[in-house]
Amino acid sequence: MSLLFAGRKTAVTEYKVGMIQKIIMTILNHIRQLLASLGELWRQPLASLMTIAVLGLSITLPSTLYLLVKNTEQVTAGWEQAGEISLYLKPNTSVDQAKQLRLAVSLFSEVDAAELVTADVALVEFEQASGLTNSLAYLDKNPLPHVILVTPKANYVKPAAARTLVKKLERQIHVDFGKLDIEWLERLYATVSIARDVVWIVAILLCVSVVLIIGNTIRLNILSQREEIIIMKLVGATDNFIRFPFLYTGMWYGLLGGVLAWIFIAFLLWWLQSGIANLANLYQTQFTLTGLDTAALGIILLLSIILGLLGSIISVQKHIKEIEPK
């Protein structure tokens, strides 16, 4: 029985070896085309550099705007006092009643912290801030009420949620009224929201321009190699075989444009940092611009490669089929 099936085992083995060799040759062929497309860029340094520079600048603008908005959100995230609610208690409220109310308010699910500022403490702070110590000494009684400073949780700092929380707190016993600068909060969040929308609009427009630029560049490359493509088709080359070098060229354009954009962004952030540091010193604070982290850099490079491939695919699909031997 072994003699009968010996030939079949050999055939299966040869088939498996042939498939492995085919896969290896396909991978090596793609690597060769990938390197050859990079060589084409190297043989035309000026034209390639100009195209890469345009792509780099197109990617730099939305990326820089994104970082500025991100840093703005980082700054505003530290302004918890912007959403702080001041609860003014009724004049006849005792200190014990105020403490009980502060404890009750601090247990609300929407409240992160609640601090009681008694009338006596508030008067001392007012005297120190205004310098009216002698004048206030002639007052018969302390005119200031007890105040509870309520810090909402992060989900309730935004204007709509903060407004609802103020109304809820005003319904509590001993509360005269609550105060929150809702309009200031609304302007702050509206400005950041508009800036974020502008970044998305600019990013979409520039991504479309990148696709068009790469598509037009690949189109010119195809037309300049028209005679070579005709000869390749005459000797039996398929459209896929002709198509891949141009696709890899678009990928290289996208990748190198993304790397150049990263260099531009790093330079712009370095340039802006000194001016921002001087501005922060005027407000007696410190602030450092947050640059591109590894994840953001990876996203930019991946997006650049995808845009490069998309532009080249659109151009190649149209023009390679139009070139046929007569």
KOLLO-941893 format. One record per residue (C-alpha): x, y, z; residue in three letters. Coordinates in steps of 0.001 Angstrom, whole numbers, padded with zeros to 6 digits, always signed. Example, Ala and Ser with C-alpha at 12.3 -4.5 7.8 and 13.67 -1.06 7.14 Angstrom:
2
+012300-004500+007800ALA;+013670-001060+007140SER;
END
This chain:
326
+000000+000000+000000MET;+002856+002347+000679SER;+004030+001987-002938LEU;+000600+002946-004242LEU;+000407+006231-002262PHE;+004065+007205-002400ALA;+003588+009275-005550GLY;+000623+011143-004131ARG;+002516+012254-001015LYS;+005331+013588-003199THR;+002882+015554-005315ALA;+001272+017101-002258VAL;+004671+018049-000880THR;+005713+019644-004171GLU;+002404+021564-004302TYR;+002930+022929-000795LYS;+006482+023995-001617VAL;+005232+025684-004779GLY;+002592+027672-002856MET;+005127+028777-000271ILE;+007528+029870-002980GLN;+004715+031757-004696LYS;+003846+033616-001501ILE;+007504+034453-000860ILE;+007988+035681-004436MET;+004839+037838-004156THR;+006107+039434-000942ILE;+009563+040019-002445LEU;+007988+041522-005559ASN;+005959+043992-003475HIS;+009056+044928-001477ILE;+010953+045498-004720ARG;+008168+047697-006080GLN;+007986+049571-002787LEU;+011711+050381-002891LEU;+011581+051132-006610ALA;+008812+053705-006059SER;+010961+055368-003393LEU;+013809+055420-005890GLY;+011578+057230-008373GLU;+011042+059974-005820LEU;+014808+060163-005218TRP;+015490+060547-008950ARG;+013241+063619-009045GLN;+014225+065344-005773PRO;+012972+068871-006522LEU;+009501+067906-007740ALA;+009133+065290-005006SER;+010253+067708-002291LEU;+007808+070386-003428MET;+004912+067918-003399THR;+005903+066579+000035ILE;+006255+070142+001377ALA;+002738+071052+000195VAL;+001350+067901+001804LEU;+003260+068576+005021GLY;+001916+072117+005276LEU;-001624+070916+004526SER;-001431+068404+007370ILE;+000346+070846+009721THR;-002455+073433+009852LEU;-005304+071240+011182PRO;-002899+069354+013472SER;-001633+072607+015006THR;-005172+073932+015454LEU;-006123+070649+017113TYR;-003230+070971+019573LEU;-004157+074577+020386LEU;-007770+073582+021101VAL;-006537+070641+023158LYS;-004293+072919+025227ASN;-007161+075391+025649THR;-009365+072607+026994GLU;-006525+071617+029316GLN;-006388+075154+030709VAL;-010148+075477+031148THR;-010294+072058+032792ALA;-008461+073593+035744GLY;-011027+076349+036193TRP;-013397+074428+038435GLU;-014240+077650+040249GLN;-015951+078823+037047ALA;-018753+076399+037820GLY;-018810+077064+041563GLU;-022227+077873+042992ILE;-022653+080330+045855SER;-025674+079626+048068LEU;-026622+082684+050141TYR;-028577+081689+053246LEU;-031389+083632+054815LYS;-030392+086281+057429PRO;-031958+084470+060401ASN;-030114+081185+059714THR;-027937+080043+062616SER;-024461+078557+062274VAL;-025724+075102+063295ASP;-028456+075219+060697GLN;-025922+076322+058091ALA;-023639+073389+058981LYS;-026515+070925+058704GLN;-027451+072349+055324LEU;-023837+072126+054121ARG;-023749+068461+055130LEU;-027036+067775+053355ALA;-025867+069543+050186VAL;-022544+067672+050165SER;-024483+064380+049990LEU;-026170+065324+046703PHE;-025124+063084+043824SER;-024419+066154+041660GLU;-022126+067815+044249VAL;-018408+067156+044495ASP;-017742+069351+047554ALA;-019500+071937+049726ALA;-017759+074508+051933GLU;-019413+076740+054525LEU;-018249+080324+054854VAL;-019870+081777+057967THR;-020857+085415+058203ALA;-018043+086189+060672ASP;-015398+084646+058418VAL;-016832+086461+055407ALA;-016697+089779+057275LEU;-013032+089278+058177VAL;-012176+088461+054562GLU;-014085+091504+053365PHE;-012266+093766+055840GLU;-008894+092465+054676GLN;-009773+092849+051009ALA;-011401+096302+051238SER;-009323+097926+053953GLY;-012493+099253+055655LEU;-011707+097895+059109THR;-012440+101119+061003ASN;-015653+101832+059110SER;-017051+098340+059651LEU;-016420+098630+063371ALA;-019327+101084+063606TYR;-021855+098565+062289LEU;-024438+097314+064800ASP;-024405+093786+063389LYS;-022800+091746+060689ASN;-024758+092420+057460PRO;-023264+089482+055591LEU;-025119+086139+055352PRO;-023697+082653+055668HIS;-022593+081283+052301VAL;-022160+077713+051116ILE;-019742+077290+048211LEU;-020847+074286+046162VAL;-018494+072645+043651THR;-020461+070493+041179PRO;-019091+067282+039756LYS;-017541+067377+036296ALA;-020773+066292+034597ASN;-022685+069199+036148TYR;-020267+072047+035425VAL;-021630+072699+031946LYS;-024167+075545+031707PRO;-027408+073579+031246ALA;-026639+071086+034018ALA;-025329+073828+036335ALA;-028497+075872+035848ARG;-030644+072880+036806THR;-028510+072256+039889LEU;-028848+075882+041030VAL;-032637+075636+040871LYS;-032551+072418+042884LYS;-030318+073959+045563LEU;-032488+077085+045813GLU;-035417+074905+046866ARG;-033576+073798+050015GLN;-034594+075166+053401ILE;-032725+078254+054682HIS;-031450+079099+051158VAL;-032206+082661+050087ASP;-030843+082424+046527PHE;-028020+080853+044538GLY;-025565+082601+042246LYS;-023691+081205+039267LEU;-022132+083053+036353ASP;-024055+081055+033772ILE;-023441+083520+030953GLU;-019672+083382+031442TRP;-019781+079576+031376LEU;-021922+079552+028250GLU;-019520+081889+026456ARG;-016563+079750+027498LEU;-018005+076450+026287TYR;-019458+078021+023140ALA;-016052+079437+022204THR;-014299+076102+022725VAL;-017049+074304+020797SER;-016763+076696+017845ILE;-012982+076299+017830ALA;-013374+072514+017775ARG;-015834+072711+014863ASP;-013479+075007+012941VAL;-010667+072490+013387VAL;-012844+069709+011955TRP;-013935+071834+008982ILE;-010370+072898+008182VAL;-009134+069321+008616ALA;-011751+067917+006221ILE;-011070+070570+003574LEU;-007310+070089+003774LEU;-007630+066287+003706CYS;-009616+066626+000483VAL;-006925+068929-000902SER;-004235+066376+000014VAL;-006125+063656-001866VAL;-006474+065930-004906LEU;-002813+066960-004838ILE;-001571+063387-004643ILE;-004067+062262-007277GLY;-002906+064957-009686ASN;+000769+064152-009005THR;+000212+060450-009679ILE;-001713+061345-012846ARG;+001261+063315-014130LEU;+003565+060400-013298ASN;+001326+058010-015223ILE;+001194+060290-018266LEU;+004971+060769-018221SER;+005403+056967-018286GLN;+002710+056339-020906ARG;+005074+054728-023426GLU;+006539+052426-020765GLU;+003051+051333-019685ILE;+002073+050553-023292ILE;+005195+048414-023749ILE;+004530+046601-020443MET;+000978+045802-021548LYS;+002250+044560-024922LEU;+004489+042011-023202VAL;+001627+040787-021006GLY;+001783+042897-017831ALA;-001543+043105-016015THR;-003137+046317-014742ASP;-002465+045258-011148ASN;+001239+044772-011882PHE;+001436+048268-013397ILE;-000779+049790-010726ARG;+001168+048875-007555PHE;+004276+051082-008097PRO;+002044+054157-008417PHE;+000082+053154-005318LEU;+003321+052818-003374TYR;+004402+056221-004670THR;+001231+057772-003234GLY;+001880+055978+000047MET;+005422+057406+000193TRP;+004102+060895-000508TYR;+001627+060564+002361GLY;+004147+059108+004803LEU;+006870+061665+004078LEU;+004297+064477+004171GLY;+003178+063282+007621GLY;+006774+063172+008881VAL;+007387+066691+007563LEU;+004165+067868+009236ALA;+005391+066444+012553TRP;+008642+068424+012164ILE;+006711+071611+011361PHE;+004407+071114+014371ILE;+007338+070566+016736ALA;+008970+073764+015430PHE;+005778+075820+015780LEU;+005192+074623+019339LEU;+008802+075442+020244TRP;+008349+078906+018729TRP;+005081+079583+020570LEU;+006248+078233+023922GLN;+008410+081246+024827SER;+005579+083733+024157GLY;+003062+081633+026103ILE;+005532+081290+028988ALA;+005920+085097+029152ASN;+002131+085510+029147LEU;+001773+082928+031917ALA;+004388+084767+034013ASN;+002263+087910+033862LEU;-000496+085941+035594TYR;+002029+084380+038002GLN;+001478+080878+036723THR;+003244+078297+034605GLN;+001968+076620+031479PHE;+003635+074286+029000THR;+002169+073510+025622LEU;+001274+069861+025152THR;+002728+068490+021929GLY;+002000+065386+019919LEU;+002155+062209+021943ASP;+002974+058839+020406THR;-000669+057995+019755ALA;-001386+061336+018035ALA;+001776+061029+015936LEU;+000770+057519+014890GLY;-002711+058747+013919ILE;-001254+061575+011814ILE;+001140+059238+009990LEU;-001578+056631+009437LEU;-004013+059266+008176LEU;-001325+060675+005863SER;-000640+057225+004388ILE;-004371+056570+003905ILE;-004830+059929+002154LEU;-001829+059201-000064GLY;-003180+055782-001017LEU;-006677+057166-001591LEU;-005419+059876-003943GLY;-003261+057432-005879SER;-006060+054834-006099ILE;-008475+057386-007572ILE;-005922+058466-010174SER;-004601+055005-011009VAL;-008047+053417-011418GLN;-008973+056019-014004LYS;-005804+056513-016052HIS;-004214+053061-016181ILE;-007289+051611-017901LYS;-007292+054436-020450GLU;-003784+053568-021661ILE;-004079+050654-024076GLU;-001833+049541-026975PRO;-003338+050306-030388LYS;
END
